[in-house]
Amino acid sequence: MAEPLTLYSYWRSSAAYRVRIGLNLKALPYEIVPVHLVRNGGEQLRPEYAAANPQKLVPMLEHGRRRLLQSLAILEYLDEVWPSPPLLPATARERQRVRALAQLVACDIHPLNNLRVMRFFEHDWNVPQPERDVWMRHWMTEGLAAFEALLSDHPSTDAFCDGHAPTLADCCLVPQVYNARRFGVDMTPYPTIRRIEAACLALPAFEAARPERQPDAPT
């Protein structure tokens, strides 16, 4: 009997969104355990969750008795354990490009805009909401402009970020665009990103991973 997969997720977490996409692309059955990042000060801070995940973040994926952390590491684990369909291309050069695009989102844009940063600005530095929103949009537009430039003139860019099928890069891009739209970023300057986002969202794996389709999403 296959070991079960359990994803600790929050409907609006872009990092959890990435992993949901990856699980869906590989058609892997999994159970979602919601971890509300805001309610009662944040369920991720509860002692029982912090004991399982000392980073006090989502996602966390349980595969049997193993607890897997960090969205990109989880996605690469899925790709190694269930290699078809692949999330990384066949050659080292192509894999480097896909990883670089994914890390542009996960390492450069997202850490500057996540909930922990915004809470620190609000509660420790008393930064007003309008200024926090400017911060969010600034770093999103900086990152998305770079992402667009890396896509727009590269021969490997096709229907998706790299080739004819979604990769790790697309798993990261779509949740980031969702966040950008949420915070009012003008997406007009990024035609390649918008085209790839539309191609991704036309696939059932991406559609099922949408935040509003999650069991903990507000009705």
Phi, psi and omega in degrees: 000133181293143178289138184287155175248128179232123182253119172274117195218159169233135190305326186256006177284123180290329178293318176293323177303317179303314184290323176301318179300312181300315177299318181292319179300326180270004177055041180266128176288138180208154176259140176259130170249110182291139173234105185283119186280354184240320185301136178054038180082357179111110182292340178292345180268354179297144185305322184292325178283318179299329178293325179281325182225093184300340176286342179058048182227165165244153005273162164228130179248125173262125173242099190064239179265358181272138177250121186248133184239162177072119190301316181293321177295322177297314181297320178290326174299313178302321182291329179281323182280323179234082191288352181236131353286148185285147173262351178234143182290179189279328186257157180299319180297315179292321179296320178299318181297314181296317178297321179297318178296316180297319182286334174304319177284306191286333184252334184256315183274305191299317183298333180280350187234008186280174188298323181297319179295314182295323177294321178296315177303317184286309191271330183263325183249356178056040178283124181296158182304316180302320178292323177296321179294321177298316177304311182302308184295323180301308184287331174293315181292323176301312182290317181294325177298318177294318180299315179300316180297322180290335179274317199294329184242023183256133183294340180279344178290128180223231177298330180237185185301327179215095175090203190263003182220153179296147178232186175307324180296318179292325177300329180272323185295312187299314176298326179292322176294322175303314179296319181298315178297321180301324183260016170078024176288132176286116183269000182305320183289001188236067185295324180291318177299315182296321179295316180291321177302315180297320178296320179294311185291347174283348180270139180303325182297321178283320180299316181291337181274352183307143180306316184292349179263005183275153184295338180262006178291142178299142179270000000 
